[in-house]
């Protein structure tokens, strides 16, 4: 399977990017936390969430087009139902790095999300997306020369991938629900 990487284009990639985002979110919910977590993640995936998320993506990309890099299937690679070819612009993965203006949140470059569609895993897509993220981080003005990301300890596949790319534990996140009245 061949693919190429390029900056996200809101005019042509929004639907494909959001399809990947849906799969990313559902994977988090289904694979790393049981039914309650899966229901919580699924429950947020509304049309309003889609619109808000894509607006946020556009704001980040306005800072630096490389904040969202998409992997697209090369011509003839993506087969849709009915045997039709999806074409050059079928988004099969993405990496989302927060823009440099947000570096103070973690004092580092932040890989917000990295996702590759199951049919394209093991093909080098994720490695190339991670390289794009690290390259962008190298160009950002950071308080600390680090790239950080959040990975669920139960997600062994992701942990092995990040370990292979030189990531190591650096603190631990804790969370609690927000009380809303």
C-alpha positions, 0 to 999 in steps of 0.5 A: 500500500502506498501513501503520501503525507501532506498538510491538512486542507480544510477544503478537501480533507474535513470529512476524511479527517473527521472520519479518522477522528471518529475511529480514533475516539471510538478506539479510545473508548472501546479498547482502553476502559470498558463499557462506561468509557466507551459510552462516554466517548461515543456520547460526545461524538455529536454533530455539534462536537464535529463542528467545534472540533473542525473549527478548532483544527482550522484555528490550529492549522491557521497558526502552522499548516503542519499542525495537522498532517494527513496520510492519504492513500495513493491512487488505486489504494482505497477501495470503497464499498461497491469496488469504487476507488476512493482516489488520491485524497482518501485520508487514512491517518493523521497526526495533530500537533498543537501549535507553538502558541500552546507550548506553554501548556506542557512546556513542550511540543504536544502530539495531540492525536495520531491515528492510522486506519487499521488497513494501513497499520504496519505499512510505515504510515505511523512512522512517517506521521511521527517523523512529521510531528517530531520535525514540526516540534523541532521548529517550534519555540519550546520552553523544554526541548521535548515532545509529549503525548498522552497514551493509555497504559492499557493500550499496549500497541500504542505504548510499543510504538511510542517506546520504539520512537524513543518516548519514555514516561514523563510524569503521570496524568490524573483526572476527575470529573467536572461538577456542572450545575 
